[in-house]
């Protein structure tokens, strides 16, 4: 996964699997997979929000660009 679009595509693919004609154990397995994907997706989005905030702060002069890079792991 490289970006938010890829994450979005994967979540939509998972939704399509949940909407398909599956039942029983296969459905239970897909539901668990969907829960895990949702939780990981939330973490990825939150991390992206932090990165965006750090970039905005450095561009606005609120923090030094080097400090923003440290926050982002660069």
N, C-alpha and C positions, 0 to 999 in steps of 0.2 A: 504494500500500500504506500503510495507516494504522496497523495494529496487528498483534499476534501472531496473532489469529484470522484476519485476512485472509491473512497469510503462510501459516498452516496450511491454509487453504482452497485457496490457490494450489498448495501442494506436493501436496495430495491430488488436485487436478485434473491435475497433471503425472503423478502416479502412475497415474491412470486412463488418460491418453494412452499411457503406456508399456505398460499392460496391454491396450490395444486391439489389434485385428488389423492391425497395421502391420508392414512389413518393408522390407528393402533400405535405400535412401537415406533414406526417410522415418523409419525407425527410428533410423538413425545420427544424423539431425538431432535427433530427440527426445531421444536419449541425451545429446548435447552440450548441449542446452537444459536437461535435467534436472541435469547436472553444474553448469552455471552457476547455476541456481536454488538448488541445494544450497549452493554456495559463498556466494552472496549471502545466503541464509537464515541461514547460520552467522554471518555478520558482523552481520546485523540482530539476531539473538538475543544475541550477545555484547555489542552496544551496549546492548540493553535490560537485560542483567544489570548493566552498569556503571551505568546510570541508576538501577536499583533499589538498588544498593549505596550510591550517593551519597545517595539519598533516605533510606535507612535510617540512614546515618551522620549525616545532618543531624537526623533525628528523635530519634536517640539521644544527640545532643549531642556526638558525636565530631568533627564539623566544623560550622562556621558555615553557616547556610542559604544565605547569599550565596555562599559558596565552593562549595557543592553546585550552586547555580544556574549558576555559572561553568563547572563541569565539564560540566553538561548543555547549556550554550550558551544559557541564558536571560538 
